[in-house]
Amino acid sequence: STGYNISALFGNCSKLTGLIPDNLLIYAPLTIGADSLFTSCSLITGQIPENLFRYCPNLTTVASAFQGCTGLTGQIPEDLLKYNTKLTTVVNLFYGCTGLSGSITEKLLKYNVLLITVEALFYGCSGLTGGIPTNLLTHNTELTTCYNLFRSCSNLVGPIPPTLFTTNTKCTVFAGTFNGCSKLTGLIPGELFTYNPLITTVAGLFQGCTGLTGAIPNLFTTNTLVQTYAICFQGCTGLTSIPTDLFRYSGTNTTTFNSTFYGCSGITSIPAGIFDYNTNVTDFGNTFINCTGITSIPTDIFRYNVNTTSFTATLAGTRITTIPTGLFQYNTKVTTFASTFQNCTALTAIPANMFDTNTLVTSFANTFQGCTSIPSVPVDLFRYNTAVTNISSLFNGCTNASFTTVDANIFRYMTAITNMNSVFASMGTSKTFTIPTDLFRYNVNVTNMSSAFQTTKVASITSGMFDYNINVTSFANVFYRALHGTVQIPSDLFKYNTLVTDMSGAFRYTNSTTTIPVDLFRYNTLVTTFAYTFDSSGTMGSGIPLDLFRYNTEVTTFLGVLNACGATY
C-alpha cells in the first residue's frame, strides 16, 4: 500500500471480472506510476470510478491503465485525473475501450498542467460520440507530443475546433491526431496549427477523415520545421483542392511526402510549384496514388527535388492522359520507379528519353502495369538505365490493341537485370504479341523469367530467344495461356538454360496444335518441378514423347504435368 509503483498490478488478468472499486487506491498516496494497471482486463465491467486516482497525488504516469478494457461502459468521468497534478505522461489511457460512450469532457486534463506527452488517449474508442471539446488541451501548455489523440474515434462528429491547439506552443508531434475520425465534418480550419511553430511531424494527421470537405487551407504557414507529411491526408475523399503554398514554409526541412494524398479522389489537380521549396525530399512514394480526379501533371513539378530517391507508385491509379517531357530530368538520385504509373488507364503515351538522367535506378517493377491505353514504347526508353535489376510486371496488363510488340533493343543496355517476372504478362489474348528474337539477348544475369508472357497471346516462339539467359532458374508459367493456333515450340528453346529448377506451368493451358519436341528439356538437368507444365493443354495433337523427361533426374514432382492435356503418350 505504500509502494511507489503499481504498474501492471492487474495487467493481463484476462479472467478478472466485476467492477473496479472506487476506493481501490485509497491507501496508495505515494504511488508515482500506474501504467498498465488494468491492461487487457476485458472482462471487468461498469463505469470507470471517478475517484480511482483521487488518492494518488504523486502520480506522474498512467500509460495504458485501461487499454483493452472493452467491457468498461459509460462516460469518462470528468474528474478522473483532477487530483493528479503531477502527471507528465498520459499514453494509451483508454486505448481500445470500445464500450465507453458519451461525449468527451473538456475538463478531463484541465488540472494536469505539467503534461508533456499525450499519446493515443482515446485511440479506438469507437463508442465515444459528440464533438471534440474546444478547450480539451487549453491548460496543457507544456505539451510536446500529441500523437494519435483521437485515432479511430469513428463516431466523433462535427467540425474540428479551430483553436484546439492554440495554447500548445511547445508541441512537436501531431501525427495521427484525427486518423480514422470518419464522421468529423466541414472544412479543415486554416488556423489550426498557427500557434505550433515547433511541429516536426503531421504524419497521418487526417488519414481516413472522409467527412472533411472543401479546399485544403494554407494550413502550415507557421510550421517551418515539419519533416514529414506522410499519409497526412490519405483517404480524405471529400477534399477538393490543394493550395500552391501548402508545403512552402517547411522548405528544406521536409524529407518525405509518402502517401500524403493517397486516395484523395476529390482532388482534381496538382498545383504547379507545390514542391518547389522542398529540395531535400527523398520519398514521393504513393503521394498521389488513386487520386482518380487528377488528369494531368504540371511540367517541372519535381524539378527542384534533386535529392529524391523514390517515386514508387507516386501517380499510380490517377487519370493522367500524358506525361510531361522531362518530368524526372532533375531527379538524378532516384533508385526506384516501381509502380510509378501503375493502373494509369487513361495514359496514352510514354515520352521518349523520359528516364535518360536517372542512371541510378534499380527498379522499374510494375512501372506501367495496367496502363491499358498505351499503344507502344519508345525504342530507347531505358537506354541509360544500366543499373536496373528488376523489371517484373513492367508492362503487365498493357492490353491496348496496338501494343503488339517492342523494339528488340529495348532491354539492350539493362544488362544487370535479374528479375523479369511477368514482364509482358496479361497483355490479352484478343491480339497477338510479337516477341523479337533478340529481345533478351543482353540480359545475361536474369534469374527469374516466370510468367513472362502469361496470358499474352504470342505470335511465335523463336529458336534462341533464351540462349543468352544462362542464369535463369525459373520459367514457371512462362507461356501460361500464351500459345494459340499453330504456334510451335522450338526443340532448343531451353538448351542453354542449364540452371533452371522450376518449369511448373510453363505451357499450361496451351491452345495450340504444337508439337512437343523430345529434346525440349534435355539440357535442364537441375529441374525439380514440372508441376502442371502441360496442364489443360487440350489441343496438343502430336502426343507426348516417350523420352521427354529422360534427363531430368532431379525432379521431385510431376503433379498434374499431363492433366487434361488431351494428347496420347
C-alpha positions as CSV (number, residue, x, y, z in Angstrom):
1,S,0.0,0.0,0.0
2,T,3.0,2.3,0.3
3,G,4.7,1.2,-2.9
4,Y,5.9,3.8,-5.3
5,N,4.9,1.9,-8.5
6,I,1.8,-0.2,-9.1
7,S,2.2,-0.5,-12.8
8,A,0.7,-3.7,-14.3
9,L,-0.9,-4.5,-11.0
10,F,-3.7,-6.3,-12.7
11,G,-2.3,-6.2,-16.2
12,N,-3.4,-9.1,-18.5
13,C,-5.6,-10.6,-15.8
14,S,-7.9,-11.8,-18.5
15,K,-10.3,-13.6,-16.2
16,L,-10.8,-10.8,-13.8
17,T,-14.4,-9.8,-13.7
18,G,-16.7,-7.3,-11.9
19,L,-16.4,-3.6,-11.2
20,I,-13.4,-1.5,-10.4
21,P,-13.7,-0.5,-6.7
22,D,-14.0,3.3,-6.3
23,N,-11.6,3.3,-3.3
24,L,-9.1,0.8,-4.7
25,L,-6.1,3.1,-4.4
26,I,-7.1,5.0,-1.2
27,Y,-4.1,3.7,0.7
28,A,-1.5,4.3,-2.0
29,P,-0.7,8.0,-1.8
30,L,2.9,7.7,-2.7
31,T,2.3,5.9,-6.0
32,I,4.0,7.6,-8.9
33,G,3.2,5.1,-11.7
34,A,0.0,3.2,-12.6
35,D,0.9,2.1,-16.1
36,S,-0.9,-0.9,-17.4
37,L,-3.0,-1.0,-14.2
38,F,-5.8,-3.0,-15.9
39,T,-4.4,-3.6,-19.3
40,S,-6.3,-6.2,-21.3
41,C,-8.7,-6.9,-18.4
42,S,-11.5,-7.3,-21.0
43,L,-14.0,-8.9,-18.6
44,I,-14.2,-6.1,-16.0
45,T,-17.4,-4.1,-16.4
46,G,-19.2,-1.0,-15.4
47,Q,-18.0,2.6,-15.4
48,I,-14.5,3.9,-14.5
49,P,-14.7,5.2,-10.9
50,E,-14.3,8.9,-10.8
51,N,-12.3,8.8,-7.6
52,L,-10.0,5.9,-8.7
53,F,-6.8,8.1,-8.8
54,R,-8.0,10.7,-6.3
55,Y,-5.7,9.5,-3.5
56,C,-2.6,9.3,-5.7
57,P,-1.5,12.9,-5.9
58,N,2.1,11.9,-6.8
59,L,1.2,10.0,-10.0
60,T,3.3,11.0,-12.9
61,T,2.2,8.4,-15.5
62,V,-0.9,6.4,-16.2
63,A,0.0,4.9,-19.5
64,S,-2.3,2.1,-20.8
65,A,-4.1,1.9,-17.5
66,F,-7.4,0.8,-19.1
67,Q,-6.0,-0.3,-22.5
68,G,-8.1,-3.1,-24.0
69,C,-10.8,-3.0,-21.3
70,T,-13.6,-3.5,-23.7
71,G,-16.1,-4.3,-21.0
72,L,-15.9,-0.8,-19.5
73,T,-19.0,1.3,-20.2
74,G,-20.4,4.7,-19.7
75,Q,-18.9,8.1,-19.9
76,I,-15.3,9.0,-19.0
77,P,-15.5,10.8,-15.6
78,E,-14.5,14.5,-16.0
79,D,-12.7,14.5,-12.6
80,L,-10.8,11.2,-13.2
81,L,-7.4,13.0,-13.2
82,K,-8.3,16.1,-11.3
83,Y,-6.1,15.4,-8.3
84,N,-3.1,14.1,-10.3
85,T,-1.5,17.5,-10.9
86,K,2.0,16.0,-11.3
87,L,1.1,13.9,-14.3
88,T,3.5,14.3,-17.2
89,T,2.6,11.3,-19.3
90,V,-0.9,10.1,-20.4
91,V,-0.4,7.4,-23.0
92,N,-2.9,4.9,-24.3
93,L,-5.1,5.5,-21.3
94,F,-8.4,4.5,-22.9
95,Y,-6.9,2.7,-25.9
96,G,-9.4,0.2,-27.4
97,C,-12.1,0.8,-24.8
98,T,-14.8,0.4,-27.3
99,G,-17.6,0.3,-24.7
100,L,-17.0,3.8,-23.4
101,S,-19.8,6.1,-24.6
102,G,-21.0,9.6,-24.5
103,S,-19.0,12.8,-25.2
104,I,-15.5,13.7,-24.2
105,T,-15.4,16.2,-21.3
106,E,-13.3,19.2,-21.8
107,K,-12.3,19.1,-18.1
108,L,-10.5,15.7,-18.3
109,L,-7.0,17.2,-18.5
110,K,-7.8,20.6,-17.0
111,Y,-5.7,20.2,-13.9
112,N,-2.8,18.4,-15.5
113,V,-0.8,21.4,-16.3
114,L,2.6,19.6,-16.3
115,L,1.6,17.2,-19.1
116,I,4.3,16.7,-21.6
117,T,3.1,13.6,-23.5
118,V,-0.5,12.8,-24.5
119,E,-0.5,9.8,-26.9
120,A,-3.4,7.7,-28.2
121,L,-5.5,8.9,-25.3
122,F,-8.8,7.9,-27.0
123,Y,-7.4,5.6,-29.7
124,G,-10.1,3.1,-30.8
125,C,-12.8,4.4,-28.5
126,S,-15.4,4.0,-31.2
127,G,-18.3,4.4,-28.8
128,L,-17.5,8.0,-27.9
129,T,-19.8,10.5,-29.5
130,G,-20.4,14.2,-29.8
131,G,-17.9,16.8,-30.9
132,I,-14.3,17.4,-29.9
133,P,-14.1,19.8,-27.0
134,T,-12.5,23.1,-27.9
135,N,-10.8,23.5,-24.6
136,L,-9.6,19.9,-24.0
137,L,-5.9,20.8,-24.2
138,T,-6.1,24.5,-23.2
139,H,-4.4,24.1,-19.9
140,N,-1.6,21.8,-21.1
141,T,0.9,24.4,-22.1
142,E,3.9,22.1,-21.6
143,L,2.7,19.5,-24.1
144,T,5.3,18.4,-26.6
145,T,3.7,15.3,-28.0
146,C,0.1,14.9,-29.2
147,Y,0.2,11.6,-31.0
148,N,-2.9,9.6,-32.2
149,L,-5.1,11.6,-29.8
150,F,-8.4,10.8,-31.4
151,R,-7.3,8.0,-33.7
152,S,-10.1,5.6,-34.8
153,C,-12.8,7.5,-32.8
154,S,-15.1,6.8,-35.7
155,N,-18.2,8.3,-34.1
156,L,-17.0,11.7,-33.1
157,V,-18.9,14.3,-35.1
158,G,-18.9,17.9,-36.1
159,P,-16.1,20.2,-37.1
160,I,-12.5,20.4,-35.8
161,P,-12.3,23.3,-33.3
162,P,-10.0,25.9,-34.9
163,T,-8.4,26.8,-31.5
164,L,-8.0,23.3,-30.3
165,F,-4.2,23.6,-30.1
166,T,-3.8,27.3,-29.6
167,T,-2.0,27.1,-26.2
168,N,0.2,24.1,-27.1
169,T,3.0,26.1,-28.4
170,K,5.7,23.6,-27.4
171,C,4.2,20.7,-29.2
172,T,6.3,19.0,-31.9
173,V,4.2,15.9,-32.8
174,F,0.6,15.9,-34.1
175,A,0.9,12.7,-36.0
176,G,-2.3,10.7,-36.4
177,T,-4.3,13.1,-34.3
178,F,-7.6,12.7,-36.2
179,N,-6.7,9.5,-38.0
180,G,-9.8,7.5,-38.7
181,C,-12.3,10.1,-37.4
182,S,-14.5,9.5,-40.4
183,K,-17.5,11.4,-39.1
184,L,-15.8,14.7,-38.5
185,T,-17.3,17.2,-41.0
186,G,-16.7,20.6,-42.5
187,L,-13.6,22.4,-43.6
188,I,-10.2,22.0,-42.1
189,P,-9.6,25.2,-40.0
190,G,-6.8,27.2,-41.6
191,E,-5.6,28.5,-38.2
192,L,-5.5,25.0,-36.6
193,F,-1.6,25.0,-36.2
194,T,-0.9,28.7,-36.3
195,Y,0.5,28.7,-32.7
196,N,2.5,25.5,-33.0
197,P,5.8,26.6,-34.7
198,L,7.8,23.6,-33.4
199,I,5.9,20.8,-35.2
200,T,8.1,18.3,-36.9
201,T,5.6,15.7,-38.0
202,V,2.0,15.6,-39.1
203,A,2.1,12.1,-40.5
204,G,-1.3,10.5,-40.7
205,L,-2.9,13.7,-39.3
206,F,-6.2,13.5,-41.1
207,Q,-5.9,10.0,-42.6
208,G,-9.3,8.5,-43.2
209,C,-11.3,11.6,-42.4
210,T,-13.8,11.0,-45.2
211,G,-16.2,13.6,-43.8
212,L,-13.9,16.6,-44.2
213,T,-14.8,18.6,-47.2
214,G,-13.7,21.5,-49.4
215,A,-10.4,23.0,-50.2
216,I,-7.3,22.3,-48.1
217,P,-6.3,25.7,-46.5
218,N,-2.8,27.0,-46.2
219,L,-2.5,25.0,-43.0
220,F,1.2,25.0,-42.3
221,T,2.3,28.6,-42.8
222,T,4.0,28.9,-39.3
223,N,5.2,25.3,-39.2
224,T,8.7,25.6,-40.7
225,L,10.2,22.5,-39.1
226,V,7.9,19.9,-40.5
227,Q,9.9,16.9,-41.7
228,T,7.2,14.5,-42.8
229,Y,3.8,14.9,-44.3
230,A,3.4,11.1,-44.8
231,I,-0.2,9.9,-45.1
232,C,-1.3,13.3,-43.9
233,F,-4.5,13.5,-46.0
234,Q,-4.7,9.8,-47.0
235,G,-8.3,8.7,-47.8
236,C,-9.8,12.2,-47.4
237,T,-12.1,11.7,-50.3
238,G,-14.1,14.9,-49.6
239,L,-11.2,17.3,-50.0
240,T,-11.3,19.1,-53.4
241,S,-8.1,21.2,-53.9
242,I,-4.6,21.8,-52.7
243,P,-3.1,25.3,-52.2
244,T,0.1,26.0,-54.1
245,D,2.0,27.1,-51.0
246,L,0.8,24.2,-48.7
247,F,4.3,22.9,-48.1
248,R,6.3,26.1,-48.9
249,Y,7.1,27.1,-45.3
250,S,8.8,23.9,-44.2
251,G,11.1,24.1,-47.2
252,T,14.3,22.1,-46.9
253,N,13.3,20.5,-43.6
254,T,10.8,18.2,-45.3
255,T,12.1,14.8,-46.3
256,T,9.0,12.8,-47.2
257,F,5.6,13.0,-48.9
258,N,4.9,9.3,-48.8
259,S,1.2,8.7,-49.3
260,T,0.4,12.3,-48.5
261,F,-2.7,12.5,-50.7
262,Y,-3.2,8.7,-51.2
263,G,-6.8,8.1,-52.3
264,C,-7.9,11.7,-52.2
265,S,-10.3,11.1,-55.1
266,G,-12.0,14.5,-54.9
267,I,-8.8,16.4,-55.7
268,T,-8.8,17.3,-59.4
269,S,-5.5,19.0,-59.9
270,I,-1.9,19.3,-58.7
271,P,-0.8,22.9,-58.3
272,A,2.3,23.9,-60.2
273,G,5.2,24.6,-57.9
274,I,3.8,22.8,-54.9
275,F,7.1,21.0,-54.1
276,D,9.5,23.8,-55.3
277,Y,10.8,24.6,-51.8
278,N,11.2,21.1,-50.5
279,T,14.5,20.4,-52.1
280,N,15.6,17.7,-49.5
281,V,12.7,15.4,-50.1
282,T,13.8,11.8,-50.7
283,D,10.5,10.0,-50.8
284,F,7.5,10.6,-53.1
285,G,6.2,7.1,-52.7
286,N,2.4,6.8,-53.2
287,T,2.0,10.6,-53.0
288,F,-1.0,10.8,-55.3
289,I,-1.9,7.1,-55.7
290,N,-5.5,6.5,-56.5
291,C,-6.3,10.2,-56.8
292,T,-8.7,9.4,-59.6
293,G,-9.8,13.0,-60.1
294,I,-6.3,14.1,-61.3
295,T,-6.0,14.1,-65.1
296,S,-2.7,16.0,-65.6
297,I,0.8,16.6,-64.2
298,P,2.3,20.1,-64.1
299,T,5.5,20.5,-66.0
300,D,8.6,20.6,-63.8
301,I,6.6,19.6,-60.7
302,F,9.7,17.6,-59.4
303,R,12.3,20.0,-60.9
304,Y,13.7,21.1,-57.5
305,N,13.5,17.8,-55.7
306,V,17.0,16.8,-56.6
307,N,17.5,14.5,-53.6
308,T,14.6,12.3,-54.3
309,T,15.4,8.6,-54.4
310,S,11.9,7.0,-54.6
311,F,8.9,7.6,-56.9
312,T,7.3,4.3,-56.0
313,A,3.6,4.4,-57.1
314,T,3.7,8.3,-57.0
315,L,1.0,8.7,-59.7
316,A,-0.4,5.2,-59.8
317,G,-4.2,5.0,-60.3
318,T,-4.6,8.6,-61.4
319,R,-6.4,9.5,-64.6
320,I,-3.5,11.3,-66.3
321,T,-3.5,11.2,-70.1
322,T,0.0,12.4,-70.8
323,I,3.4,12.7,-69.0
324,P,5.3,15.9,-69.4
325,T,8.6,15.7,-71.2
326,G,11.5,15.8,-68.8
327,L,9.3,15.1,-65.8
328,F,12.2,13.4,-63.9
329,Q,15.1,15.2,-65.6
330,Y,16.5,16.7,-62.4
331,N,15.9,13.7,-60.2
332,T,19.3,12.1,-60.8
333,K,19.4,10.3,-57.4
334,V,16.3,8.2,-58.0
335,T,16.7,4.5,-57.4
336,T,13.2,3.2,-58.0
337,F,10.3,3.9,-60.3
338,A,8.4,0.8,-59.1
339,S,4.7,1.2,-59.9
340,T,5.0,4.9,-60.6
341,F,2.3,4.9,-63.3
342,Q,0.6,1.6,-62.4
343,N,-3.0,1.4,-63.4
344,C,-3.0,4.8,-65.1
345,T,-5.6,3.5,-67.5
346,A,-6.0,6.9,-69.4
347,L,-2.3,7.3,-70.2
348,T,-1.9,7.3,-74.0
349,A,1.8,7.7,-74.5
350,I,5.2,7.4,-72.9
351,P,7.6,10.2,-73.7
352,A,10.9,9.2,-75.3
353,N,14.0,9.8,-73.2
354,M,11.9,10.1,-70.0
355,F,14.4,8.3,-67.8
356,D,17.7,9.4,-69.5
357,T,19.1,11.1,-66.5
358,N,18.0,8.6,-63.9
359,T,21.1,6.4,-64.2
360,L,21.0,5.1,-60.6
361,V,17.6,3.4,-61.0
362,T,17.5,-0.3,-60.0
363,S,13.8,-1.0,-60.2
364,F,11.1,-0.5,-62.9
365,A,8.9,-3.2,-61.4
366,N,5.2,-2.6,-62.3
367,T,6.0,0.9,-63.6
368,F,3.4,0.7,-66.4
369,Q,1.4,-2.2,-65.2
370,G,-2.3,-1.9,-66.1
371,C,-1.7,1.1,-68.4
372,T,-4.4,-0.2,-70.8
373,S,-4.2,2.8,-73.2
374,I,-0.5,2.8,-74.0
375,P,-0.1,1.8,-77.7
376,S,3.7,1.4,-77.8
377,V,7.0,2.0,-76.0
378,P,9.8,4.4,-77.2
379,V,12.8,2.4,-78.6
380,D,15.4,3.9,-76.2
381,L,13.2,4.4,-73.2
382,F,15.7,2.6,-70.9
383,R,18.9,3.5,-72.8
384,Y,20.8,4.9,-69.8
385,N,19.3,2.8,-67.0
386,T,22.1,0.3,-66.8
387,A,21.9,-0.4,-63.1
388,V,18.3,-1.8,-63.2
389,T,17.9,-5.3,-61.7
390,N,14.1,-5.6,-61.5
391,I,11.5,-5.1,-64.3
392,S,9.0,-7.5,-63.1
393,S,5.4,-6.8,-64.4
394,L,6.8,-3.7,-66.2
395,F,4.2,-3.9,-69.0
396,N,1.9,-6.4,-67.3
397,G,-1.7,-5.7,-68.3
398,C,-1.0,-3.3,-71.1
399,T,-3.9,-4.5,-73.2
400,N,-4.1,-1.8,-75.9
401,A,-4.9,-3.4,-79.2
402,S,-2.0,-1.5,-80.9
403,F,0.6,-2.7,-78.3
404,T,1.7,-5.7,-80.3
405,T,5.5,-5.7,-79.9
406,V,8.5,-3.8,-78.6
407,D,11.8,-3.0,-80.2
408,A,14.4,-5.8,-80.0
409,N,16.8,-3.4,-78.3
410,I,14.5,-2.1,-75.6
411,F,16.4,-4.0,-72.8
412,R,19.8,-4.0,-74.5
413,Y,21.5,-1.8,-72.0
414,M,19.9,-3.3,-68.9
415,T,22.5,-6.0,-68.5
416,A,22.1,-6.1,-64.7
417,I,18.5,-7.3,-64.7
418,T,17.8,-10.4,-62.6
419,N,14.0,-10.3,-62.4
420,M,11.7,-10.4,-65.4
421,N,8.8,-12.0,-63.7
422,S,5.5,-11.2,-65.6
423,V,7.3,-8.5,-67.7
424,F,4.8,-8.9,-70.6
425,A,2.1,-10.8,-68.8
426,S,-1.7,-10.3,-69.1
427,M,-1.5,-8.3,-72.3
428,G,-4.5,-10.2,-73.6
429,T,-5.5,-13.0,-75.9
430,S,-7.6,-10.9,-78.3
431,K,-4.5,-9.6,-80.0
432,T,-1.2,-11.2,-81.0
433,F,2.1,-10.0,-79.4
434,T,5.3,-10.5,-81.5
435,I,8.4,-11.3,-79.4
436,P,11.6,-10.0,-81.1
437,T,14.2,-12.8,-81.5
438,D,16.9,-11.0,-79.6
439,L,14.7,-9.3,-77.0
440,F,16.6,-10.9,-74.1
441,R,20.0,-11.3,-75.7
442,Y,21.8,-8.8,-73.4
443,N,20.1,-9.8,-70.2
444,V,22.6,-12.4,-69.2
445,N,22.1,-12.0,-65.4
446,V,18.4,-12.6,-65.3
447,T,17.4,-15.5,-63.0
448,N,13.6,-15.2,-63.0
449,M,11.5,-15.4,-66.2
450,S,8.4,-16.8,-64.5
451,S,5.1,-15.8,-66.1
452,A,7.0,-13.5,-68.6
453,F,4.2,-14.0,-71.2
454,Q,1.4,-15.4,-69.1
455,T,-2.0,-14.8,-70.6
456,T,-0.5,-12.9,-73.6
457,K,-1.1,-14.4,-77.0
458,V,2.3,-14.7,-78.7
459,A,2.7,-14.8,-82.4
460,S,5.6,-17.3,-82.3
461,I,8.4,-18.6,-80.2
462,T,11.7,-18.3,-82.0
463,S,14.6,-20.6,-81.6
464,G,17.4,-19.0,-79.5
465,M,15.2,-16.5,-77.7
466,F,16.6,-17.6,-74.3
467,D,20.0,-18.6,-75.4
468,Y,21.8,-15.9,-73.6
469,N,19.9,-16.1,-70.3
470,I,22.1,-18.8,-68.9
471,N,21.4,-17.9,-65.2
472,V,17.7,-18.4,-65.3
473,T,16.4,-20.7,-62.5
474,S,12.7,-20.3,-63.1
475,F,10.5,-20.5,-66.2
476,A,7.4,-21.2,-64.2
477,N,4.2,-20.2,-66.1
478,V,6.4,-18.5,-68.8
479,F,3.9,-19.3,-71.6
480,Y,0.8,-19.9,-69.5
481,R,-2.2,-19.4,-71.8
482,A,0.2,-17.8,-74.3
483,L,0.2,-20.4,-77.2
484,H,-2.6,-20.4,-79.7
485,G,-3.3,-21.7,-83.2
486,T,-0.3,-23.2,-84.8
487,V,2.5,-21.8,-82.6
488,Q,5.3,-24.3,-82.3
489,I,7.8,-24.9,-79.5
490,P,11.4,-24.9,-80.8
491,S,13.3,-28.0,-79.7
492,D,16.3,-26.0,-78.4
493,L,14.2,-23.3,-76.6
494,F,15.8,-24.1,-73.2
495,K,19.1,-25.6,-74.5
496,Y,21.4,-23.1,-72.7
497,N,19.3,-22.7,-69.5
498,T,21.1,-25.4,-67.6
499,L,20.4,-23.8,-64.2
500,V,16.7,-24.0,-64.3
501,T,15.0,-25.7,-61.4
502,D,11.3,-24.7,-62.0
503,M,9.3,-25.5,-65.1
504,S,5.9,-25.6,-63.4
505,G,3.0,-24.5,-65.5
506,A,5.4,-23.4,-68.3
507,F,2.9,-24.3,-71.1
508,R,-0.2,-24.6,-69.0
509,Y,-3.5,-24.0,-70.9
510,T,-1.8,-24.1,-74.3
511,N,-4.5,-23.7,-77.0
512,S,-2.2,-24.7,-79.9
513,T,-1.6,-27.7,-82.1
514,T,2.0,-27.6,-81.2
515,T,4.4,-30.4,-81.3
516,I,6.3,-31.1,-78.1
517,P,10.0,-31.7,-79.1
518,V,11.5,-34.8,-77.4
519,D,14.6,-32.8,-76.5
520,L,12.8,-29.8,-75.1
521,F,14.1,-30.4,-71.5
522,R,17.2,-32.4,-72.4
523,Y,19.7,-29.8,-71.0
524,N,17.7,-28.8,-68.0
525,T,19.0,-31.5,-65.7
526,L,18.6,-29.5,-62.5
527,V,14.8,-29.1,-62.8
528,T,13.0,-30.2,-59.6
529,T,9.4,-29.5,-60.6
530,F,7.3,-30.0,-63.7
531,A,4.1,-29.5,-61.8
532,Y,1.2,-28.6,-64.3
533,T,3.7,-27.9,-67.1
534,F,1.3,-29.0,-69.8
535,D,-1.9,-29.0,-67.7
536,S,-5.1,-28.4,-69.7
537,S,-3.3,-28.0,-73.0
538,G,-6.2,-29.8,-74.7
539,T,-5.4,-29.4,-78.3
540,M,-2.0,-30.9,-78.4
541,G,-2.3,-33.4,-81.1
542,S,1.2,-34.8,-81.6
543,G,1.4,-36.8,-78.4
544,I,3.9,-36.8,-75.6
545,P,7.4,-38.0,-76.5
546,L,8.4,-41.1,-74.5
547,D,11.8,-39.7,-73.5
548,L,10.6,-36.1,-72.8
549,F,11.8,-36.2,-69.2
550,R,14.6,-38.7,-69.6
551,Y,17.4,-36.4,-68.5
552,N,15.5,-34.7,-65.6
553,T,16.6,-36.9,-62.8
554,E,16.4,-34.3,-60.1
555,V,12.6,-33.9,-60.4
556,T,10.6,-34.3,-57.2
557,T,7.2,-33.6,-58.5
558,F,5.2,-34.2,-61.8
559,L,2.0,-33.1,-60.2
560,G,-0.6,-32.5,-62.9
561,V,2.1,-32.3,-65.5
562,L,-0.1,-34.0,-68.2
563,N,-3.5,-33.3,-66.6
564,A,-6.2,-32.8,-69.2
565,C,-3.6,-32.3,-72.0
566,G,-5.7,-34.2,-74.5
567,A,-2.7,-35.9,-76.1
568,T,-1.6,-39.5,-76.4
569,Y,1.5,-40.8,-74.7
